[in-house]
Amino acid sequence: MENPENQQAQAGAESAPDMAELIRQRDEFRDMVKGVRAEFENYQKRQQRELAAERKFAQGPLALDLLPAIDNLDRALESARKSGDSGPLATGIQMVIQQMLDQLKRHGIVRMEARHQPYDAAKHAAVTQIPTTEHPPMTVLEVLEPGYMHHDRVLRPASVAVAVAPPVAAAQE
């Protein structure tokens, strides 16, 4: 028969390595939980950023659908001005255009100024070229269809005509 003290000593010797293993496992699981928690917090922050961006740019598709109507009103106003009409109809069209642009602006959508600006492929779509010596090459001379920004993004690029060096000037250089 064994001595009870020897049994306790043997049990203590066996439990010491077991205790060290348990502590190692505990620390491993603690680190794992910390990692999962940090990952989840990053996920939540990313979701919040994406949701905020989605809200910020939610009006874009509707505005993009309305821009052709605004373009047509601009064309009607230009036609009225060319025919010499400056009466109440032209004034009314101008007021409607301005009202629509003001509403778009409330939602972060604004017309881009392109005329006499350097051509920027991110903001402009060059539809035609105009030979000229009066302006530097690749300067926007005419805006055929205005472009729009939605906060810091291009909603629709401006269709423009850009200056190019005349063929004679290019041949002399």
Secondary structure in CASP SS format (residue, H / E / C, confidence):
PFRMAT SS
TARGET T0000
AUTHOR 0000-0000-0000
METHOD secondary structure of the structure
MODEL  1
M C 1.00
E C 1.00
N C 1.00
P H 1.00
E H 1.00
N H 1.00
Q H 1.00
Q H 1.00
A H 1.00
Q H 1.00
A H 1.00
G H 1.00
A H 1.00
E H 1.00
S H 1.00
A H 1.00
P H 1.00
D H 1.00
M H 1.00
A H 1.00
E H 1.00
L H 1.00
I H 1.00
R H 1.00
Q H 1.00
R H 1.00
D H 1.00
E H 1.00
F H 1.00
R H 1.00
D H 1.00
M H 1.00
V H 1.00
K H 1.00
G H 1.00
V H 1.00
R H 1.00
A H 1.00
E H 1.00
F H 1.00
E H 1.00
N H 1.00
Y H 1.00
Q H 1.00
K H 1.00
R H 1.00
Q H 1.00
Q H 1.00
R H 1.00
E H 1.00
L H 1.00
A H 1.00
A H 1.00
E H 1.00
R H 1.00
K H 1.00
F C 1.00
A C 1.00
Q C 1.00
G H 1.00
P H 1.00
L H 1.00
A H 1.00
L H 1.00
D H 1.00
L H 1.00
L H 1.00
P H 1.00
A H 1.00
I H 1.00
D H 1.00
N H 1.00
L H 1.00
D H 1.00
R H 1.00
A H 1.00
L H 1.00
E H 1.00
S H 1.00
A H 1.00
R H 1.00
K H 1.00
S C 1.00
G C 1.00
D C 1.00
S C 1.00
G C 1.00
P H 1.00
L H 1.00
A H 1.00
T H 1.00
G H 1.00
I H 1.00
Q H 1.00
M H 1.00
V H 1.00
I H 1.00
Q H 1.00
Q H 1.00
M H 1.00
L H 1.00
D H 1.00
Q H 1.00
L H 1.00
K H 1.00
R H 1.00
H C 1.00
G C 1.00
I E 1.00
V E 1.00
R E 1.00
M C 1.00
E C 1.00
A C 1.00
R C 1.00
H C 1.00
Q C 1.00
P E 1.00
Y C 1.00
D C 1.00
A C 1.00
A C 1.00
K C 1.00
H E 1.00
A E 1.00
A E 1.00
V E 1.00
T E 1.00
Q E 1.00
I E 1.00
P E 1.00
T C 1.00
T C 1.00
E C 1.00
H C 1.00
P C 1.00
P C 1.00
M C 1.00
T E 1.00
V E 1.00
L E 1.00
E E 1.00
V E 1.00
L E 1.00
E E 1.00
P C 1.00
G C 1.00
Y E 1.00
M E 1.00
H E 1.00
H C 1.00
D C 1.00
R E 1.00
V E 1.00
L E 1.00
R E 1.00
P C 1.00
A E 1.00
S E 1.00
V E 1.00
A E 1.00
V E 1.00
A E 1.00
V E 1.00
A C 1.00
P C 1.00
P H 1.00
V H 1.00
A H 1.00
A H 1.00
A H 1.00
Q H 1.00
E C 1.00
END
